Amino acid sequence: MHKKTTISILEGSPLYRSLLNRMISSIDGYALDKVFRDPKSAEVLITAPSDIVIIDLETGKGGDIFSFFRKLIDMGTVSVIACSQQEDDLLMRQAFSAGASGYIVKNS
């Protein structure tokens, strides 16, 4: 049996957490690992990383979500995917500059 790719979610909205959970659970080869509501609780990913982390940029408001990105990416084993309700070019550039592997617009 092959090892499944693990995905963790940092998402403030209960609705989007639920949708992402169902989506990930329905894809062969992937497993939902951890779900977080706020960046502080997600710090555990620094010591116990998943293969992929989906981070809602709005969840990190009031803090430097991009420094959290860099901490995860600097580990060398984690891919970070940013998600946002905003189709903001500057926000996308910031996410990619911080090392995000992808950017998902929630309303797409």
N, C-alpha and C positions, 0 to 999 in steps of 0.2 A: 504494500500500500504506500502511495506517495504521501509525503508530508504536505499538508494543506498550507497555503499562504495565509498568514494571519493578518487581520485588519482590525485596527482600533479606530474609534470615532471620538472626536472632541466636538460636541454639538450641543448648543444651549437649548434648542427647541425640541420639546418632547415629540412633536409630530415628525420632524426630520430625523430624529434619532430612531423612531419606529420605522420610518420608510427605509432608511439606510440599513437597519438591522434586517428587515425582510428581504431587501434586494441582495445583500451580501449572503444571507443564508440560502438563497435560491441558486447561487452560482457554484457549480461543481469546482472543486479544487481550492475554494476559499472558505475561511472560517472567521466568524466574528470573535475577536479576542477580548477586547475591553471596550467599555463605553463610559465616557466622561461628560460631565455637564459644564465643567469650568477648568481653566488652565492649571490652577493650583492642584486639583486632584489628579490631573494628567501627568504631573511631574514623575509619577511612578514609571512612565514609559522610558525615562532616562536610564533606569536600572533594569527594567524588564520590558524591552522593546517588542513591538509587533513588526511584521515585515512592511506593512503599509499603515500610515496614519492619515486619516481624513480629518482636516481641521477647518472648522467654521471660523472664518475671519471675524465675524461679528461677536463670537463668543469671547474673543480675546481683547475686546475693546476695554480701554482703561489700563492695559498692560502692553508689554511689547511682545505680541504674538510671534513676530518674526525672529526674535532672539530664541524663542522656544523652538521654532522651525530649525534654526541653525544648530541648536544643541542636539536635536534628533538626527539631523543630516550629518553632522560631524562624526557621529558614531560609525558611519560608513555602511550600515546594514539596513537602514530605514529609508523608505520612500515616503515623502510627504505630498499629499494632494490637498490643495486649498479649495475651499468652497465658500461661496458668498451669494447673497441675493443681488449683489451689485455687479453690473457689467461695466466696471470702472477700469479704464486702461491703466491708470496709475496704480491702483490696487493690484491688478494683475502683474504689472511689472515688478512691484515690490515683492509679491509672492515668488515670482520666478527668480528674482535677484537673490532672495533669501534661500533659494535652492529647491523650491517646490517642483515636483515632477509633472504636475498637472493642475488645472484650475477648472472647477465645475461651477457653473452658474445654476443656482437652485431653481430658477424659474424656467429653465430650458427643458 
